[in-house]
Every structure is written in structure tokens, then in C-alpha cells.
Amino acid sequence: MSDPFADIRPYRDEEVPEVLDRLLADRELLDAIASLRLGRLARFTPGLWRRILQWYLGRQLRGVADVHGMQMVIKRYVERVLASTTEDFSVSGLEALDPSRPWLFMSNHRDIVMDPAFTNYALHRGGHQTVRIAIGDNLLSKPWVSDLMRLNKSFIVKRSLNGPREKFAAALQLANYIRASLQQERVPVWLAQREGRAKNGIDRTEPAVIKMLAMSRDKQSETLADLVRSLGIVPVSISYELDPCDGLKARELYLRATTGSYAKAEQEDVSSIARGIAGNKGRVHVAFGSPLEVGDLDTAEQVAAAVDRQIISHYCLHPTNLYAYRMLHGEDVAVPPDLSREQGSVDREAFTRRIDALPEPHRPYALALYANAVASKVVLAGSSAIPC
């Protein structure tokens, strides 16, 4: 039988050995790893470095014959990232979710790779099945990048299409695939609440995401509320005490505000991924919400607002958020007591030095990246902070 999702789905167990062989023979991948690990030294005797890396990676991947085996290798790397770039990693809300139910985790989006990676790690550590991860094809500029992502249960969101018919067909395929994953294959899914990262620190769900999911329903027999109930949408808030890409995001926002546009440099997304993985994050918290109540959710906008309420209310504020809020709005600005968190690994002086190291015109945008999490909670009536 033909596979209607063959061009977007993750690789299956039986496909893993062939893909690994292809990756180990990919000169571009080997050169990229050598450059990342060795810097300028990689330019000398590249053939030697490739052979060394092939041998090393072959040892790391020895015995990997299926997706689970690959994810156990990735788990070791995630744990190294946690050990070397975070001060603490905490999770809340997961204990209230049934691990036998495949949930659709709809998350805020701050980092390209680490958001789903940390969510997945929290799920694995908590005894839940790992998720299939939605990733835009704009990040898959190289075949080896696509191979790596699809080995880790990622599926492709086609964003580079131009024609309306092609876009409609791709959205329908995506909606049907997500639903099939959840309801037929019983595999949970991770989906960002919006296209692209929230570079200004404002977490808002795009109704277009909900409308895409709604394309999988039978309009004659199923309401939007029925669909939301059947998908099991669970909002997820991930918060970083420090954003390794705060300077890059501030620069982009400054240029957009002052010139009206911003053109990404070649491989800029790859650079952001590398910085997001390797950069200091301070304390990290992943908060799992509760499945959406569907009583009055009749429109995509209402569903999006319900996701927003949970993501904002469960977002874990760090002292860096409050430092930035006061630096932007004044030291005497009123902050509700329940939003004031004292615990953190970065003091005010260190955070100020971090911001002052940026070009002066970029600093307000970097501060807003941290401060807007506080502003969102202030606006949301009855909000409370999650202890970090």
C-alpha cells in the first residue's frame, strides 16, 4: 500500500540502519562536525579528520538498529548539554497526565532544538512515551540535517511552498498525519504554538495552527470542540533563565524596527541551533498544563486563547525576567507579590553585564525578551508563578 505521509513522516525502525550508513558516509556532515568541534584546525588534513570522525561516530552508534536505540544515543547528548549548560532542570504538571494517553503537546517556542529536546527528556524521565516533533522544512536545508531530524522522530512541516493549492494540500496532509499519529498509531506529538520562535518573549498561539489541525475533521459529523477533545491538546511552557540567542534575537528585532525588514544570512538558523545547544541557559523549567476543556471552544481563536492562558499562567518566571522588567519600566514598578521569585543562578549584576555587552540600540529588545513574560502574567488575571 502507498504511504500518504512518506515524504514528511519520521523514519521507521527498519529504515534506521540504511540512514545511519548514509550519514556516516556524508562528507558534508563530517566536515560540519569537524568545524564545530575543532574550529580552524579542521581545515588542515580534512580527509584525516573525516576518517577519525567516521570511526568515532561508528563506535557511538554501534548496535543502534531502531529509533529507540537512536534516541538512547541522543539522550546521552541531551544529558551532557544539561550538565554543561544548565544550573538546574525542573518539571511540573507531568504527574497529572495519563502516560498511556498519546497527548498533543502544544508548546511555547523559544529555542529551535532545545524546546522539544527538553520536553522529550522530561517525558522520558517521567515514564512517558517520547513525542513526534514538528519541524519546518526551512531548517532542513541539507539532506543530512533532514536525516538526523527524522531519525529522532521529527516530521516535516512544509513552509517553503508558494502556490495556494500546494499550501492547502500540505496543510491537509500535515493535519491528517498528526491525527493519525495520535489516534491510529497512538504516538504523542510536539507542536509549537506558532511558526517561528517568540523572539520578543510574547508567547501567543497562532489561530492558523488550530485551523490547520481542524482540517482533519469531518465537518458534517464533528465540531471543533469534538476535535480538540479527541486530540488531547496539552499546553506546555518552557522557560530559560538565560536565552543563549538573546543577542541575536535583539539584533533581528532592532533591524526590523529600524529598516522595516530583515534578511537571514546563509546558515543563520544552523548558527542559532548551535548557540542554543551550547550556550549557558541557567535554570530551565518545563511546565505541563492540563488537557484543554472544550466547553465553549467553538472557534480557532477561542482554542488559541485557551492555550495561551495555560502557557502564560504556567510559565516559570526567573529573577532575570523581573530584573529586565524593572530595568525597562522602572525600579518602582508594581509587580504582584506572587510573581516575585527569589531563587535563581544569575544575580542582577551579572545580568546587567550581559545586557550591557550588547550594542546599546539592541538592549531594549533584549530586555523585552525577558520582561514580556512578566508583562503577560500581569495582564492575565489570576496568574501565578510556577516555582523554579
C-alpha positions as a Markdown table, in Angstrom:
| # | Residue | x | y | z |
|---|---|---|---|---|
| 1 | Met | 0.0 | 0.0 | 0.0 |
| 2 | Ser | 1.2 | 3.5 | -0.7 |
| 3 | Asp | 2.2 | 5.7 | 2.3 |
| 4 | Pro | 0.4 | 9.1 | 2.1 |
| 5 | Phe | 2.9 | 10.5 | 4.6 |
| 6 | Ala | 6.2 | 9.1 | 3.2 |
| 7 | Asp | 7.7 | 12.5 | 2.4 |
| 8 | Ile | 7.1 | 14.0 | 5.9 |
| 9 | Arg | 7.0 | 11.3 | 8.5 |
| 10 | Pro | 9.9 | 10.2 | 10.7 |
| 11 | Tyr | 12.0 | 7.2 | 9.7 |
| 12 | Arg | 10.7 | 3.8 | 10.8 |
| 13 | Asp | 12.7 | 1.2 | 12.6 |
| 14 | Glu | 13.6 | -0.8 | 9.5 |
| 15 | Glu | 14.9 | 2.3 | 7.8 |
| 16 | Val | 17.3 | 3.3 | 10.5 |
| 17 | Pro | 20.4 | 1.2 | 9.6 |
| 18 | Glu | 20.4 | 2.4 | 6.0 |
| 19 | Val | 20.1 | 6.1 | 7.1 |
| 20 | Leu | 22.9 | 5.7 | 9.6 |
| 21 | Asp | 25.2 | 4.3 | 6.9 |
| 22 | Arg | 24.3 | 7.2 | 4.6 |
| 23 | Leu | 25.1 | 9.7 | 7.4 |
| 24 | Leu | 28.4 | 8.1 | 8.2 |
| 25 | Ala | 29.4 | 8.5 | 4.6 |
| 26 | Asp | 28.2 | 12.1 | 4.2 |
| 27 | Arg | 31.3 | 14.3 | 3.8 |
| 28 | Glu | 29.4 | 17.5 | 4.4 |
| 29 | Leu | 28.1 | 16.2 | 7.8 |
| 30 | Leu | 31.6 | 15.1 | 8.8 |
| 31 | Asp | 33.1 | 18.4 | 7.8 |
| 32 | Ala | 30.4 | 20.3 | 9.7 |
| 33 | Ile | 31.0 | 18.3 | 12.9 |
| 34 | Ala | 34.8 | 18.8 | 12.5 |
| 35 | Ser | 34.4 | 22.5 | 12.1 |
| 36 | Leu | 32.1 | 22.7 | 15.1 |
| 37 | Arg | 34.4 | 20.7 | 17.4 |
| 38 | Leu | 37.8 | 21.7 | 16.1 |
| 39 | Gly | 37.3 | 25.2 | 14.6 |
| 40 | Arg | 40.1 | 26.3 | 12.2 |
| 41 | Leu | 42.1 | 23.2 | 12.9 |
| 42 | Ala | 39.5 | 21.2 | 10.9 |
| 43 | Arg | 40.8 | 23.0 | 7.7 |
| 44 | Phe | 44.1 | 21.1 | 7.9 |
| 45 | Thr | 44.1 | 17.5 | 6.6 |
| 46 | Pro | 40.3 | 17.3 | 6.3 |
| 47 | Gly | 40.5 | 13.7 | 5.0 |
| 48 | Leu | 42.1 | 12.6 | 8.2 |
| 49 | Trp | 39.5 | 14.3 | 10.4 |
| 50 | Arg | 36.7 | 12.7 | 8.4 |
| 51 | Arg | 38.2 | 9.2 | 8.9 |
| 52 | Ile | 38.6 | 9.8 | 12.6 |
| 53 | Leu | 35.1 | 11.1 | 12.9 |
| 54 | Gln | 33.7 | 8.2 | 11.0 |
| 55 | Trp | 35.4 | 5.8 | 13.4 |
| 56 | Tyr | 34.3 | 7.7 | 16.5 |
| 57 | Leu | 30.7 | 8.1 | 15.3 |
| 58 | Gly | 30.6 | 4.4 | 14.2 |
| 59 | Arg | 31.5 | 3.5 | 17.8 |
| 60 | Gln | 28.9 | 5.8 | 19.3 |
| 61 | Leu | 26.2 | 4.3 | 17.0 |
| 62 | Arg | 27.3 | 0.6 | 17.3 |
| 63 | Gly | 24.4 | -1.6 | 17.9 |
| 64 | Val | 21.8 | 1.1 | 17.0 |
| 65 | Ala | 19.2 | -0.7 | 14.9 |
| 66 | Asp | 16.0 | 1.1 | 15.5 |
| 67 | Val | 14.5 | 4.5 | 16.5 |
| 68 | His | 14.6 | 3.7 | 20.2 |
| 69 | Gly | 18.3 | 2.9 | 20.0 |
| 70 | Met | 18.9 | 6.2 | 18.3 |
| 71 | Gln | 17.0 | 8.1 | 20.9 |
| 72 | Met | 19.1 | 6.5 | 23.6 |
| 73 | Val | 22.2 | 7.8 | 21.9 |
| 74 | Ile | 20.6 | 11.3 | 21.7 |
| 75 | Lys | 19.6 | 11.0 | 25.4 |
| 76 | Arg | 23.3 | 10.9 | 26.3 |
| 77 | Tyr | 24.0 | 14.1 | 24.4 |
| 78 | Val | 21.0 | 15.8 | 26.0 |
| 79 | Glu | 22.3 | 14.9 | 29.4 |
| 80 | Arg | 25.7 | 16.3 | 28.5 |
| 81 | Val | 24.0 | 19.5 | 27.4 |
| 82 | Leu | 22.1 | 19.7 | 30.7 |
| 83 | Ala | 25.3 | 19.1 | 32.7 |
| 84 | Ser | 27.4 | 21.7 | 30.8 |
| 85 | Thr | 24.9 | 24.5 | 30.0 |
| 86 | Thr | 22.2 | 24.5 | 32.8 |
| 87 | Glu | 22.3 | 25.1 | 36.5 |
| 88 | Asp | 19.1 | 23.2 | 37.2 |
| 89 | Phe | 16.4 | 21.3 | 35.2 |
| 90 | Ser | 12.9 | 21.0 | 36.7 |
| 91 | Val | 9.5 | 19.8 | 35.6 |
| 92 | Ser | 5.9 | 20.4 | 36.8 |
| 93 | Gly | 2.5 | 19.1 | 35.9 |
| 94 | Leu | 3.6 | 15.9 | 34.2 |
| 95 | Glu | 2.4 | 13.7 | 37.1 |
| 96 | Ala | -1.2 | 14.6 | 36.4 |
| 97 | Leu | -1.1 | 13.3 | 32.8 |
| 98 | Asp | -2.0 | 9.7 | 32.0 |
| 99 | Pro | 1.1 | 8.2 | 30.4 |
| 100 | Ser | -1.0 | 5.7 | 28.4 |
| 101 | Arg | -2.8 | 8.5 | 26.5 |
| 102 | Pro | -1.0 | 10.0 | 23.5 |
| 103 | Trp | -1.3 | 13.7 | 24.0 |
| 104 | Leu | -0.8 | 16.6 | 21.6 |
| 105 | Phe | 1.7 | 18.8 | 23.5 |
| 106 | Met | 1.4 | 22.4 | 22.2 |
| 107 | Ser | 4.4 | 24.4 | 23.4 |
| 108 | Asn | 5.6 | 27.9 | 23.5 |
| 109 | His | 8.7 | 28.3 | 21.3 |
| 110 | Arg | 11.9 | 29.9 | 22.4 |
| 111 | Asp | 14.7 | 27.6 | 21.1 |
| 112 | Ile | 14.7 | 25.7 | 17.8 |
| 113 | Val | 16.1 | 22.4 | 19.1 |
| 114 | Met | 16.1 | 22.6 | 22.9 |
| 115 | Asp | 12.4 | 23.2 | 23.4 |
| 116 | Pro | 11.3 | 19.8 | 22.0 |
| 117 | Ala | 14.5 | 18.1 | 23.3 |
| 118 | Phe | 14.0 | 19.2 | 26.9 |
| 119 | Thr | 10.3 | 18.4 | 26.6 |
| 120 | Asn | 11.1 | 14.9 | 25.3 |
| 121 | Tyr | 13.7 | 14.4 | 28.1 |
| 122 | Ala | 11.2 | 15.4 | 30.7 |
| 123 | Leu | 8.6 | 12.9 | 29.2 |
| 124 | His | 11.2 | 10.1 | 29.0 |
| 125 | Arg | 12.4 | 10.7 | 32.6 |
| 126 | Gly | 8.7 | 10.8 | 33.8 |
| 127 | Gly | 7.9 | 7.4 | 32.2 |
| 128 | His | 6.0 | 8.8 | 29.2 |
| 129 | Gln | 6.5 | 7.9 | 25.6 |
| 130 | Thr | 8.6 | 10.3 | 23.6 |
| 131 | Val | 7.0 | 12.6 | 21.0 |
| 132 | Arg | 7.0 | 13.0 | 17.3 |
| 133 | Ile | 8.3 | 16.6 | 16.7 |
| 134 | Ala | 7.0 | 19.0 | 14.1 |
| 135 | Ile | 9.9 | 20.8 | 12.4 |
| 136 | Gly | 9.7 | 23.3 | 9.5 |
| 137 | Asp | 11.4 | 22.5 | 6.2 |
| 138 | Asn | 13.2 | 25.8 | 6.3 |
| 139 | Leu | 15.5 | 24.2 | 8.9 |
| 140 | Leu | 16.3 | 21.2 | 6.6 |
| 141 | Ser | 18.5 | 22.9 | 4.1 |
| 142 | Lys | 20.8 | 19.9 | 3.9 |
| 143 | Pro | 19.8 | 16.3 | 3.3 |
| 144 | Trp | 21.9 | 15.2 | 6.3 |
| 145 | Val | 20.0 | 17.6 | 8.6 |
| 146 | Ser | 16.7 | 16.1 | 7.4 |
| 147 | Asp | 18.1 | 12.6 | 8.0 |
| 148 | Leu | 19.2 | 13.4 | 11.6 |
| 149 | Met | 15.9 | 15.1 | 12.5 |
| 150 | Arg | 13.8 | 12.3 | 11.0 |
| 151 | Leu | 15.8 | 9.7 | 12.9 |
| 152 | Asn | 14.7 | 11.5 | 16.1 |
| 153 | Lys | 11.0 | 11.1 | 15.4 |
| 154 | Ser | 10.7 | 14.5 | 13.7 |
| 155 | Phe | 8.2 | 15.1 | 10.9 |
| 156 | Ile | 8.3 | 17.8 | 8.3 |
| 157 | Val | 6.1 | 20.9 | 8.1 |
| 158 | Lys | 6.3 | 22.2 | 4.5 |
| 159 | Arg | 6.7 | 26.0 | 4.8 |
| 160 | Ser | 8.6 | 26.8 | 1.6 |
| 161 | Leu | 5.7 | 26.2 | -0.8 |
| 162 | Asn | 4.3 | 29.1 | -2.8 |
| 163 | Gly | 1.1 | 28.2 | -4.6 |
| 164 | Pro | -2.2 | 28.2 | -2.7 |
| 165 | Arg | -3.1 | 24.7 | -3.9 |
| 166 | Glu | 0.2 | 23.3 | -2.8 |
| 167 | Lys | -0.1 | 25.0 | 0.6 |
| 168 | Phe | -3.6 | 23.7 | 1.1 |
| 169 | Ala | -2.5 | 20.1 | 0.2 |
| 170 | Ala | 0.5 | 20.3 | 2.5 |
| 171 | Ala | -1.6 | 21.6 | 5.5 |
| 172 | Leu | -4.2 | 18.9 | 4.9 |
| 173 | Gln | -1.5 | 16.2 | 4.8 |
| 174 | Leu | 0.0 | 17.6 | 8.0 |
| 175 | Ala | -3.3 | 17.7 | 9.8 |
| 176 | Asn | -4.1 | 14.1 | 8.8 |
| 177 | Tyr | -0.7 | 12.9 | 9.8 |
| 178 | Ile | -0.9 | 14.5 | 13.3 |
| 179 | Arg | -4.3 | 12.9 | 13.8 |
| 180 | Ala | -3.1 | 9.6 | 12.5 |
| 181 | Ser | -0.1 | 9.6 | 14.8 |
| 182 | Leu | -2.3 | 10.3 | 17.9 |
| 183 | Gln | -5.3 | 8.2 | 17.2 |
| 184 | Gln | -4.2 | 5.4 | 15.0 |
| 185 | Glu | -0.5 | 4.8 | 15.9 |
| 186 | Arg | -1.0 | 6.1 | 19.5 |
| 187 | Val | 2.1 | 8.2 | 19.5 |
| 188 | Pro | 2.2 | 11.6 | 21.2 |
| 189 | Val | 3.1 | 14.8 | 19.2 |
| 190 | Trp | 5.0 | 18.0 | 20.0 |
| 191 | Leu | 3.8 | 21.1 | 18.1 |
| 192 | Ala | 4.9 | 24.7 | 18.6 |
| 193 | Gln | 2.1 | 27.2 | 19.2 |
| 194 | Arg | 3.3 | 29.4 | 16.4 |
| 195 | Glu | 5.5 | 29.4 | 13.3 |
| 196 | Gly | 9.0 | 30.5 | 14.4 |
| 197 | Arg | 10.3 | 31.4 | 17.8 |
| 198 | Ala | 8.8 | 34.1 | 20.0 |
| 199 | Lys | 11.8 | 36.4 | 19.7 |
| 200 | Asn | 10.2 | 39.2 | 21.6 |
| 201 | Gly | 9.2 | 36.9 | 24.6 |
| 202 | Ile | 5.5 | 37.2 | 23.9 |
| 203 | Asp | 4.0 | 33.6 | 23.8 |
| 204 | Arg | 0.9 | 33.7 | 21.7 |
| 205 | Thr | -0.8 | 30.8 | 19.8 |
| 206 | Glu | -1.4 | 31.4 | 16.2 |
| 207 | Pro | -5.1 | 30.6 | 15.3 |
| 208 | Ala | -3.7 | 29.3 | 12.0 |
| 209 | Val | -2.2 | 26.4 | 13.9 |
| 210 | Ile | -5.6 | 25.4 | 15.2 |
| 211 | Lys | -7.2 | 25.9 | 11.8 |
| 212 | Met | -4.6 | 23.5 | 10.3 |
| 213 | Leu | -5.5 | 20.9 | 12.9 |
| 214 | Ala | -9.2 | 21.4 | 12.2 |
| 215 | Met | -8.6 | 20.4 | 8.5 |
| 216 | Ser | -8.6 | 16.7 | 9.6 |
| 217 | Arg | -12.2 | 16.7 | 10.9 |
| 218 | Asp | -15.3 | 15.7 | 9.2 |
| 219 | Lys | -17.3 | 18.9 | 9.2 |
| 220 | Gln | -20.6 | 17.0 | 8.8 |
| 221 | Ser | -20.2 | 15.0 | 12.0 |
| 222 | Glu | -17.5 | 16.6 | 14.1 |
| 223 | Thr | -17.4 | 20.0 | 15.7 |
| 224 | Leu | -14.2 | 21.9 | 16.5 |
| 225 | Ala | -14.8 | 21.1 | 20.2 |
| 226 | Asp | -15.1 | 17.4 | 19.3 |
| 227 | Leu | -11.7 | 17.6 | 17.6 |
| 228 | Val | -10.0 | 19.4 | 20.4 |
| 229 | Arg | -11.3 | 16.7 | 22.8 |
| 230 | Ser | -10.1 | 13.9 | 20.6 |
| 231 | Leu | -6.7 | 15.3 | 20.0 |
| 232 | Gly | -6.0 | 15.8 | 23.7 |
| 233 | Ile | -4.2 | 19.2 | 23.5 |
| 234 | Val | -1.9 | 19.8 | 26.5 |
| 235 | Pro | -0.2 | 23.3 | 26.6 |
| 236 | Val | 3.5 | 23.3 | 27.6 |
| 237 | Ser | 5.5 | 26.2 | 28.9 |
| 238 | Ile | 9.3 | 26.0 | 28.8 |
| 239 | Ser | 11.3 | 28.8 | 30.3 |
| 240 | Tyr | 15.0 | 29.6 | 30.3 |
| 241 | Glu | 16.7 | 31.7 | 32.9 |
| 242 | Leu | 19.1 | 32.8 | 30.2 |
| 243 | Asp | 18.5 | 32.7 | 26.4 |
| 244 | Pro | 21.7 | 31.9 | 24.6 |
| 245 | Cys | 20.3 | 33.6 | 21.5 |
| 246 | Asp | 19.1 | 36.8 | 23.2 |
| 247 | Gly | 21.7 | 39.0 | 21.4 |
| 248 | Leu | 20.9 | 37.5 | 18.0 |
| 249 | Lys | 17.1 | 37.9 | 18.6 |
| 250 | Ala | 17.6 | 41.5 | 19.8 |
| 251 | Arg | 19.7 | 42.4 | 16.7 |
| 252 | Glu | 17.0 | 41.0 | 14.4 |
| 253 | Leu | 14.2 | 42.9 | 16.1 |
| 254 | Tyr | 16.2 | 46.1 | 16.1 |
| 255 | Leu | 16.9 | 45.8 | 12.4 |
| 256 | Arg | 13.2 | 45.0 | 11.6 |
| 257 | Ala | 12.1 | 48.0 | 13.7 |
| 258 | Thr | 14.6 | 50.4 | 12.1 |
| 259 | Thr | 14.7 | 49.2 | 8.5 |
| 260 | Gly | 11.4 | 47.5 | 8.1 |
| 261 | Ser | 12.8 | 44.1 | 7.1 |
| 262 | Tyr | 15.4 | 41.5 | 8.0 |
| 263 | Ala | 17.2 | 39.1 | 5.7 |
| 264 | Lys | 18.6 | 36.0 | 7.3 |
| 265 | Ala | 22.3 | 35.2 | 6.5 |
| 266 | Glu | 23.1 | 31.8 | 4.9 |
| 267 | Gln | 23.1 | 29.1 | 7.6 |
| 268 | Glu | 21.8 | 31.6 | 10.2 |
| 269 | Asp | 19.4 | 29.0 | 11.6 |
| 270 | Val | 22.2 | 26.5 | 11.9 |
| 271 | Ser | 24.2 | 29.0 | 13.9 |
| 272 | Ser | 21.2 | 29.7 | 16.1 |
| 273 | Ile | 20.8 | 26.0 | 16.7 |
| 274 | Ala | 24.4 | 25.6 | 17.7 |
| 275 | Arg | 24.3 | 28.6 | 20.0 |
| 276 | Gly | 21.1 | 27.4 | 21.6 |
| 277 | Ile | 22.6 | 24.0 | 22.3 |
| 278 | Ala | 26.0 | 25.1 | 23.6 |
| 279 | Gly | 25.1 | 28.4 | 25.3 |
| 280 | Asn | 24.5 | 28.9 | 29.0 |
| 281 | Lys | 20.8 | 28.6 | 29.9 |
| 282 | Gly | 20.9 | 28.9 | 33.7 |
| 283 | Arg | 17.8 | 27.3 | 35.2 |
| 284 | Val | 15.3 | 25.6 | 32.9 |
| 285 | His | 11.8 | 24.6 | 33.7 |
| 286 | Val | 9.2 | 22.6 | 31.7 |
| 287 | Ala | 5.6 | 23.0 | 32.9 |
| 288 | Phe | 2.9 | 20.7 | 31.5 |
| 289 | Gly | -0.6 | 22.1 | 31.7 |
| 290 | Ser | -3.9 | 20.2 | 31.7 |
| 291 | Pro | -5.9 | 18.9 | 28.7 |
| 292 | Leu | -8.0 | 21.7 | 27.2 |
| 293 | Glu | -11.5 | 22.0 | 28.5 |
| 294 | Val | -13.7 | 22.1 | 25.4 |
| 295 | Gly | -17.0 | 23.6 | 26.7 |
| 296 | Asp | -17.0 | 26.9 | 24.9 |
| 297 | Leu | -14.3 | 26.4 | 22.4 |
| 298 | Asp | -16.2 | 27.0 | 19.2 |
| 299 | Thr | -13.6 | 28.9 | 17.1 |
| 300 | Ala | -9.9 | 28.6 | 16.4 |
| 301 | Glu | -9.4 | 31.9 | 18.2 |
| 302 | Gln | -11.0 | 30.6 | 21.3 |
| 303 | Val | -8.9 | 27.5 | 21.3 |
| 304 | Ala | -5.8 | 29.6 | 20.8 |
| 305 | Ala | -6.7 | 31.8 | 23.7 |
| 306 | Ala | -7.3 | 28.8 | 25.9 |
| 307 | Val | -3.8 | 27.5 | 25.1 |
| 308 | Asp | -2.4 | 31.0 | 25.8 |
| 309 | Arg | -3.9 | 31.2 | 29.2 |
| 310 | Gln | -2.3 | 28.0 | 30.3 |
| 311 | Ile | 1.1 | 28.7 | 28.8 |
| 312 | Ile | 1.3 | 32.1 | 30.4 |
| 313 | Ser | -0.1 | 31.1 | 33.8 |
| 314 | His | 2.3 | 28.0 | 34.0 |
| 315 | Tyr | 5.3 | 29.9 | 32.7 |
| 316 | Cys | 8.1 | 29.8 | 35.3 |
| 317 | Leu | 9.4 | 33.2 | 36.0 |
| 318 | His | 13.1 | 33.5 | 36.8 |
| 319 | Pro | 14.7 | 36.5 | 38.5 |
| 320 | Thr | 16.1 | 37.5 | 35.1 |
| 321 | Asn | 12.6 | 38.2 | 34.0 |
| 322 | Leu | 12.0 | 40.5 | 36.9 |
| 323 | Tyr | 15.4 | 42.2 | 36.5 |
| 324 | Ala | 14.6 | 43.0 | 32.9 |
| 325 | Tyr | 11.0 | 44.2 | 33.7 |
| 326 | Arg | 12.3 | 46.7 | 36.2 |
| 327 | Met | 15.2 | 47.8 | 34.0 |
| 328 | Leu | 12.6 | 48.6 | 31.3 |
| 329 | His | 9.8 | 50.0 | 33.3 |
| 330 | Gly | 11.5 | 51.4 | 36.4 |
| 331 | Glu | 12.7 | 50.0 | 39.7 |
| 332 | Asp | 9.4 | 51.0 | 41.5 |
| 333 | Val | 7.1 | 49.4 | 39.0 |
| 334 | Ala | 4.4 | 47.4 | 40.8 |
| 335 | Val | 4.7 | 43.6 | 40.4 |
| 336 | Pro | 2.1 | 41.3 | 42.1 |
| 337 | Pro | 3.8 | 39.5 | 45.1 |
| 338 | Asp | 3.0 | 36.1 | 43.7 |
| 339 | Leu | 5.1 | 36.9 | 40.6 |
| 340 | Ser | 8.2 | 37.7 | 42.6 |
| 341 | Arg | 10.6 | 34.8 | 42.6 |
| 342 | Glu | 13.8 | 35.0 | 44.6 |
| 343 | Gln | 15.5 | 31.8 | 43.5 |
| 344 | Gly | 17.9 | 31.9 | 40.6 |
| 345 | Ser | 21.5 | 31.3 | 39.5 |
| 346 | Val | 22.1 | 34.7 | 37.9 |
| 347 | Asp | 22.3 | 37.8 | 40.1 |
| 348 | Arg | 21.3 | 41.3 | 39.0 |
| 349 | Glu | 24.9 | 42.5 | 38.4 |
| 350 | Ala | 25.7 | 39.6 | 36.1 |
| 351 | Phe | 22.5 | 40.0 | 34.2 |
| 352 | Thr | 23.2 | 43.8 | 33.8 |
| 353 | Arg | 26.7 | 43.0 | 32.4 |
| 354 | Arg | 25.2 | 40.6 | 29.9 |
| 355 | Ile | 22.8 | 43.2 | 28.6 |
| 356 | Asp | 25.4 | 46.0 | 28.6 |
| 357 | Ala | 27.7 | 43.8 | 26.5 |
| 358 | Leu | 25.2 | 44.2 | 23.6 |
| 359 | Pro | 25.2 | 47.2 | 21.3 |
| 360 | Glu | 23.2 | 50.0 | 23.0 |
| 361 | Pro | 20.4 | 50.2 | 20.4 |
| 362 | His | 19.8 | 46.4 | 20.8 |
| 363 | Arg | 19.5 | 46.4 | 24.6 |
| 364 | Pro | 15.8 | 47.4 | 24.9 |
| 365 | Tyr | 14.9 | 44.5 | 22.6 |
| 366 | Ala | 17.0 | 42.0 | 24.7 |
| 367 | Leu | 15.4 | 43.3 | 27.9 |
| 368 | Ala | 11.9 | 42.9 | 26.4 |
| 369 | Leu | 12.7 | 39.3 | 25.5 |
| 370 | Tyr | 12.9 | 38.6 | 29.3 |
| 371 | Ala | 10.5 | 41.3 | 30.6 |
| 372 | Asn | 7.5 | 40.4 | 28.4 |
| 373 | Ala | 7.0 | 37.1 | 30.3 |
| 374 | Val | 6.2 | 39.2 | 33.4 |
| 375 | Ala | 4.0 | 41.6 | 31.4 |
| 376 | Ser | 2.0 | 38.7 | 30.1 |
| 377 | Lys | 1.4 | 37.4 | 33.6 |
| 378 | Val | 0.4 | 40.9 | 34.9 |
| 379 | Val | -2.2 | 41.2 | 32.1 |
| 380 | Leu | -3.5 | 37.7 | 32.7 |
| 381 | Ala | -6.0 | 37.9 | 35.6 |
| 382 | Gly | -5.4 | 35.4 | 38.4 |
| 383 | Ser | -2.0 | 34.3 | 37.2 |
| 384 | Ser | 0.6 | 32.8 | 39.4 |
| 385 | Ala | 4.3 | 31.9 | 39.0 |
| 386 | Ile | 5.5 | 28.3 | 38.9 |
| 387 | Pro | 8.4 | 27.8 | 41.4 |
| 388 | Cys | 11.7 | 27.2 | 39.6 |
